[in-house]
Amino acid sequence: MSRTCCCYDNAPMESFFHTLEVELVHQRRWATRDEARRDLFAYIAGSYNRQRVHSALGYIAPERVEQNAS
């Protein structure tokens, strides 16, 4: 985080948390914290990091970039 009133450093995290809330958090309720942690980890490691398209990669999923590189 940067100094007060510098919003640009927070923009990537705000975008991530918005996506997380829309695609996962607002879609269900969890009975326990462990269940929530498990689902959050599965979403981030399994879907967000591997399958979502990223603008830095030319709007291609990271798995596809790795397949094309090999």
C-alpha positions in Angstrom: 0.0 0.0 0.0 1.2 3.5 -0.7 0.6 6.8 0.8 -2.9 8.2 1.5 -4.8 9.3 -1.5 -2.8 7.2 -4.0 -5.5 4.9 -5.4 -3.5 3.3 -8.2 -1.6 0.8 -5.9 -4.9 -0.6 -4.6 -6.6 -1.0 -8.0 -5.4 -4.6 -8.8 -6.5 -5.9 -5.4 -9.8 -4.1 -5.6 -10.4 -5.7 -8.9 -9.5 -9.1 -7.6 -11.7 -8.8 -4.5 -14.6 -7.6 -6.7 -14.2 -10.7 -8.9 -13.9 -13.0 -5.9 -17.1 -11.6 -4.4 -19.1 -11.7 -7.6 -18.0 -15.2 -8.7 -17.8 -17.0 -5.3 -18.7 -15.2 -2.1 -22.1 -13.9 -3.0 -23.1 -17.2 -4.5 -23.2 -19.3 -1.3 -23.0 -19.5 2.5 -20.6 -21.7 4.4 -21.3 -23.6 7.5 -17.7 -23.4 8.9 -14.6 -21.3 8.4 -12.7 -24.3 7.2 -15.2 -25.0 4.5 -14.9 -21.3 3.4 -11.1 -21.5 3.4 -11.2 -24.7 1.3 -13.5 -23.1 -1.2 -11.5 -19.9 -1.4 -8.3 -21.7 -1.9 -9.9 -23.9 -4.6 -11.2 -20.9 -6.4 -7.9 -18.9 -6.3 -5.6 -21.8 -7.1 -7.9 -23.7 -9.4 -9.8 -21.1 -11.3 -8.6 -17.6 -10.9 -4.8 -18.3 -11.3 -5.1 -20.9 -14.0 -8.2 -20.4 -16.2 -9.1 -16.8 -16.0 -7.9 -14.7 -18.9 -5.3 -12.0 -18.0 -4.8 -8.7 -19.8 -1.0 -8.9 -19.2 -1.0 -12.2 -21.2 -2.9 -10.8 -24.1 -6.2 -12.0 -22.7 -5.1 -15.6 -22.7 -5.4 -18.0 -19.8 -2.1 -18.8 -18.1 -2.5 -22.6 -18.7 -2.8 -21.9 -22.4 0.3 -19.7 -22.4 2.3 -22.5 -20.7 1.0 -25.0 -23.3 1.9 -22.7 -26.2 5.4 -22.2 -24.7 6.3 -25.9 -24.6 
